Structures are given as structure tokens and as C-alpha cells.
Amino acid sequence: MNDTVFPMEPTAAQAQAAIKEEFAFFSDWAERYQYLIDLGRKLPPFPDAWKTEEHRLLGCQSMVWIVPQGDAQRLEFQAVSDSAIVSGLIFLALRVYSGRPAAEILATEPDYIADIGLAKHLSPTRSNGLASLLAFIRKTAQAAAPPHKKP
């Protein structure tokens, strides 16, 4: 049974800093990929009943399902993939964004991707899938955030 709960750190910025620190520990990308796979195994359980077309994330070569819950004060995401490495990428994104206010999600660029050199080591299809995941999270936060009032 997995007991990972997001957010793991108090802020998205602290989550990104922790990711950068953890990945700096590894000397090569074989070790980093293994760590990604290990992280993917720590995703919270995802109900089979949610593995529907309605929850399927388009733009990914692998099968990915994601379910958002909450409101502007706290948005949570549950997600899963049939790919071990993609599951690790999901874990990192949820670590940064899940359980946060919509405003914090919208104000947080995914700097961890460049900070750990991930973009240079993903295949084009995985990069596209990660971009789709991040776009979905952002779009969900935009929909939940209160509209800006003009003075």
C-alpha cells in the first residue's frame, strides 16, 4: 500500500528545490531514470473505475489518466500511467502542483525540468506527454481560479 500524500513540501518552490537536490545526488542518467521509475511506484493508488476515456490525458503516447479535484483554494490531482518512466514524471509534477491553491499553480513555472536536465534526456514523445500533463494542470487551475476584476 502506498501512503504518498501531496503536497510533500509546504510550497511548490520548495518541492522544486527538493527535486533538484535529489536528482543532483545521481551521477548519471541511468541512475536518474531508475529513480524516476522508483518514484512512479510511489504514486497513490488510482481506482480502476477512473481509467476511462473521460479521464484519459490526450497527447501522451502512453496511457495516462488524470482526475482533478478541489477548488481555487486547493486543487488535487490523481494520475497514473501504464509506463514506468511516465509514472515517475507524473510523480514529479504532482509533487510540485497537487494540493496547492490555483494561484500558486499558475504562478509556478516547472523549473525543475530544466534544473535537473530532464528536457535534454526525454524522447520527443515523452516530452510531448509531459507538456500535455503540465498544460492540463495549468488549464484546470485557470478554470478554478477566480476571475480577475479590473479596477
The 8 nearest C-alpha neighbors of each residue, nearest first, counted from 0:
[[1, 2, 44, 43, 41, 3, 42, 40],
 [0, 2, 43, 3, 41, 44, 42, 40],
 [1, 3, 4, 43, 0, 41, 42, 44],
 [4, 2, 43, 1, 41, 42, 5, 7],
 [5, 3, 6, 2, 7, 43, 42, 94],
 [6, 4, 7, 98, 97, 94, 3, 93],
 [5, 7, 98, 8, 94, 97, 4, 9],
 [6, 8, 5, 4, 94, 9, 14, 3],
 [7, 9, 14, 6, 10, 13, 11, 94],
 [10, 8, 13, 6, 7, 11, 14, 12],
 [11, 9, 13, 12, 8, 14, 99, 95],
 [10, 12, 95, 14, 13, 15, 96, 107],
 [13, 11, 15, 10, 14, 16, 107, 95],
 [12, 14, 16, 10, 15, 11, 8, 17],
 [15, 13, 11, 17, 95, 12, 8, 16],
 [14, 16, 18, 12, 111, 13, 17, 19],
 [15, 17, 13, 19, 14, 18, 20, 12],
 [18, 16, 20, 14, 15, 19, 21, 13],
 [19, 17, 15, 21, 20, 16, 22, 14],
 [18, 20, 16, 22, 17, 21, 115, 23],
 [19, 21, 17, 23, 18, 22, 16, 24],
 [22, 20, 18, 23, 24, 19, 17, 25],
 [21, 23, 24, 19, 20, 25, 18, 115],
 [24, 22, 20, 21, 25, 19, 115, 26],
 [23, 25, 22, 21, 26, 20, 19, 31],
 [26, 24, 23, 22, 27, 30, 31, 28],
 [25, 27, 24, 30, 28, 23, 31, 29],
 [28, 26, 29, 30, 25, 31, 32, 24],
 [27, 29, 31, 30, 32, 26, 25, 120],
 [28, 30, 32, 31, 27, 33, 34, 26],
 [31, 29, 33, 28, 32, 27, 25, 34],
 [30, 32, 28, 34, 33, 29, 25, 35],
 [33, 31, 35, 29, 34, 30, 28, 36],
 [32, 34, 30, 36, 31, 35, 37, 29],
 [33, 35, 37, 31, 32, 36, 38, 30],
 [36, 34, 87, 32, 38, 33, 37, 84],
 [35, 37, 33, 39, 84, 83, 87, 34],
 [36, 38, 34, 40, 35, 39, 33, 41],
 [39, 37, 35, 87, 41, 40, 36, 34],
 [87, 40, 38, 86, 36, 41, 37, 42],
 [39, 41, 37, 38, 42, 36, 86, 87],
 [42, 40, 38, 39, 1, 43, 3, 37],
 [43, 41, 39, 40, 90, 44, 3, 1],
 [42, 44, 1, 3, 41, 45, 2, 4],
 [45, 43, 42, 46, 1, 0, 79, 77],
 [44, 46, 43, 47, 79, 78, 77, 49],
 [47, 45, 48, 49, 44, 50, 79, 77],
 [46, 48, 50, 49, 45, 51, 44, 64],
 [47, 49, 46, 50, 51, 45, 54, 52],
 [50, 48, 47, 51, 46, 54, 45, 64],
 [51, 49, 47, 48, 64, 54, 52, 55],
 [52, 50, 53, 54, 49, 55, 48, 64],
 [51, 53, 55, 54, 50, 64, 56, 49],
 [54, 52, 51, 55, 50, 49, 56, 64],
 [55, 53, 64, 52, 65, 51, 66, 56],
 [54, 56, 64, 52, 63, 53, 57, 51],
 [57, 55, 63, 64, 54, 65, 58, 59],
 [56, 58, 59, 55, 131, 63, 128, 60],
 [57, 59, 128, 131, 56, 127, 60, 130],
 [60, 58, 128, 61, 57, 127, 56, 62],
 [59, 61, 124, 62, 58, 128, 125, 57],
 [62, 60, 59, 63, 82, 81, 80, 85],
 [61, 63, 80, 81, 60, 59, 64, 55],
 [64, 62, 80, 56, 79, 55, 61, 65],
 [63, 65, 55, 54, 78, 56, 79, 50],
 [66, 64, 78, 54, 77, 55, 56, 67],
 [65, 67, 77, 76, 54, 78, 68, 64],
 [68, 66, 76, 75, 77, 65, 74, 69],
 [69, 67, 75, 74, 76, 66, 70, 77],
 [70, 68, 74, 73, 75, 67, 71, 72],
 [69, 71, 72, 73, 74, 143, 68, 101],
 [70, 72, 101, 143, 144, 100, 73, 74],
 [71, 73, 100, 70, 101, 74, 99, 69],
 [74, 72, 100, 99, 98, 70, 71, 69],
 [75, 73, 69, 98, 70, 99, 68, 100],
 [74, 76, 98, 97, 68, 67, 69, 73],
 [77, 75, 67, 97, 66, 68, 78, 65],
 [76, 78, 66, 65, 67, 75, 45, 79],
 [77, 79, 65, 64, 66, 76, 45, 89],
 [78, 80, 64, 63, 86, 45, 65, 81],
 [81, 79, 63, 82, 86, 62, 85, 64],
 [80, 82, 62, 61, 83, 63, 79, 86],
 [83, 81, 85, 80, 84, 86, 61, 62],
 [82, 84, 86, 36, 85, 39, 87, 81],
 [85, 83, 87, 36, 86, 82, 35, 88],
 [84, 86, 88, 82, 87, 83, 89, 80],
 [87, 85, 39, 89, 83, 84, 80, 88],
 [39, 86, 88, 35, 90, 84, 38, 85],
 [87, 89, 85, 91, 90, 86, 92, 84],
 [88, 90, 86, 92, 87, 91, 93, 85],
 [89, 91, 87, 93, 88, 92, 39, 94],
 [90, 92, 94, 88, 89, 93, 87, 95],
 [93, 91, 89, 95, 94, 90, 96, 88],
 [94, 92, 97, 96, 90, 95, 91, 89],
 [93, 95, 91, 92, 96, 6, 5, 90],
 [94, 96, 11, 92, 93, 14, 15, 97],
 [95, 97, 93, 94, 104, 99, 92, 11],
 [98, 96, 75, 93, 76, 99, 5, 6],
 [97, 99, 75, 74, 6, 73, 5, 96],
 [98, 100, 73, 97, 74, 96, 101, 103],
 [101, 99, 73, 72, 103, 102, 71, 74],
 [100, 102, 140, 71, 104, 103, 144, 105],
 [103, 101, 105, 100, 104, 106, 144, 71],
 [104, 102, 106, 100, 105, 101, 107, 99],
 [103, 105, 101, 107, 102, 106, 96, 100],
 [104, 106, 102, 103, 107, 101, 137, 140],
 [105, 107, 103, 104, 102, 108, 101, 11],
 [108, 106, 104, 105, 103, 109, 11, 12],
 [107, 109, 110, 106, 105, 104, 111, 12],
 [110, 108, 111, 112, 107, 15, 95, 113],
 [111, 109, 112, 108, 113, 114, 15, 107],
 [110, 112, 114, 15, 109, 113, 115, 19],
 [111, 113, 117, 110, 114, 115, 118, 109],
 [114, 112, 116, 115, 111, 110, 117, 118],
 [115, 113, 111, 112, 116, 110, 19, 117],
 [114, 116, 117, 113, 19, 112, 111, 22],
 [117, 115, 113, 114, 118, 119, 112, 120],
 [116, 118, 112, 120, 119, 115, 113, 121],
 [117, 119, 120, 121, 116, 112, 113, 126],
 [120, 118, 117, 116, 121, 113, 122, 112],
 [121, 119, 117, 118, 122, 116, 28, 126],
 [122, 120, 118, 126, 125, 119, 117, 123],
 [121, 123, 125, 124, 126, 120, 119, 118],
 [124, 122, 126, 125, 127, 121, 128, 118],
 [123, 125, 127, 126, 122, 128, 60, 59],
 [126, 124, 128, 122, 127, 123, 121, 129],
 [127, 125, 123, 129, 128, 124, 121, 122],
 [128, 126, 130, 124, 125, 129, 123, 131],
 [127, 129, 59, 125, 131, 130, 126, 58],
 [130, 128, 132, 126, 131, 127, 125, 133],
 [129, 131, 127, 133, 128, 132, 134, 126],
 [132, 130, 128, 134, 129, 133, 58, 135],
 [133, 131, 129, 135, 130, 134, 128, 136],
 [132, 134, 136, 130, 135, 131, 137, 129],
 [135, 133, 131, 137, 136, 132, 138, 130],
 [136, 134, 138, 132, 133, 137, 139, 131],
 [137, 135, 133, 139, 134, 138, 140, 132],
 [136, 138, 134, 140, 139, 135, 141, 133],
 [139, 137, 141, 135, 140, 136, 134, 142],
 [138, 140, 142, 136, 137, 141, 135, 143],
 [141, 139, 101, 143, 137, 142, 138, 144],
 [142, 140, 138, 144, 139, 143, 137, 101],
 [141, 143, 139, 140, 144, 138, 145, 71],
 [144, 142, 71, 140, 141, 70, 139, 145],
 [145, 143, 71, 141, 101, 142, 140, 146],
 [144, 146, 147, 143, 71, 142, 141, 148],
 [147, 145, 144, 148, 141, 142, 143, 149],
 [148, 146, 149, 145, 144, 150, 141, 102],
 [149, 147, 146, 150, 145, 144, 141, 102],
 [148, 150, 147, 146, 145, 144, 141, 102],
 [149, 148, 147, 146, 145, 144, 102, 141]]
